Amino acid sequence: MKKLLLATTATALMTGAAFADGHANTVKIGVILGFTGPLESITPQMADGAELAMKEVTDSGLLLDGATVESVRGDSTCVDAGAATAAAERLVTSDKVNAIMGADCSGVTGAILQNVARANGIVMVSPSATSPGLSTAEDDGLFFRTSPSDARQGVIVTNILQDRGVNSVALTYTNNDYGKGLADAFQAEFEAAGGEVTISAAHEDGKADYSAEVGALASAGGEVLVVAGYVDQGGSGVIRGAIDSGAFDTFYLPDGMVGTKLNDVFGEELNGSFGAYPGTDSEGAATYGEMAKAAGYDGTSAFSAESYDAAALIMLAMQAAKSSASADFKDHIFDVANAPGEKIFPGELDKALKLIAEGQDVDYVGASAVELVGAGESAGNYQEIEFSDGVYSTIKYR
């Protein structure tokens, strides 16, 4: 893991002429994700996705007349705002990155945005920071995300529960911006639809014992326990306590709780539980899955496709601006992400770069059916999952 944290990964080695005024023979993109912390089991596939896009662009030789794209990794920890800010500061001031793909968790993303990105005029495109609060954060036009806001996820959770005839739930959430934002969004939607939230209670990550939290949730009751937490941290701890005590046997698992680690840790104990995380059955998603498989990683892992798309949007916007400087390309991200223009899918970044260089419009669809709305966030597509025979699988798209 230490080697992973210290890694500065050049996705390809190519030569090119030096460029002035925002051009350079090497473009650096910071990849700041929680390589340690409560999402560390899904982070590698996210970084792989971003770096696959970078390699694709470098191999094309078409970005800014032949620039090489280099990935520089930093550890956000997902939960430590101070450590995340320090990591981002290093990427910007020491490594001189042109943009940031990240961060991942909402709290650290907000801290980096305010303390590093705005201070230095650096574009950030997050693949997974979903707090509704980020939609209205002051960002000087520098912040975008290829994941939908949890305001959208609150609707999805409500719809899935209603479709299954669930009328009352207990709710626990990790005590940070992500957990609180999702919990509030869901509770408002569910109660407006006539459902009952018997209790909404925070839990802290990093505890060895969650019996007190489980006891309070059990006393309140509910047909299903909604766990708005992290798969590698307290969310799984609450589930373990609930199963062992018999408090609940059916769980709803939002995006931060979805990962193959659930299969390994709980297996058949979660049979009948369900949830959802961002994803689509689009043409681009299938293509990306095959590309990831060929590259040796799981492209269906949560937020991997969104990471590929985040990096792709950064590079296509640079091409549109004819510059790798954030101040120049920040206003072009919407242009390349949305209609009008020729639709661009994974594996077609060379085609997109050529079209842009020729002065034509592109509509980047990508791996997650990107459509930016509002303050620069994805409109949102989700895949519904269900546990059966000890593993989860996608059963529906929304």
Summary of the structure (lengths in Angstrom):
residues: 398
radius of gyration: 20.6
end to end distance: 35.5
largest distance: 67.7
contacts: 1578
relative contact order: 0.14
helix: 44%
strand: 20%
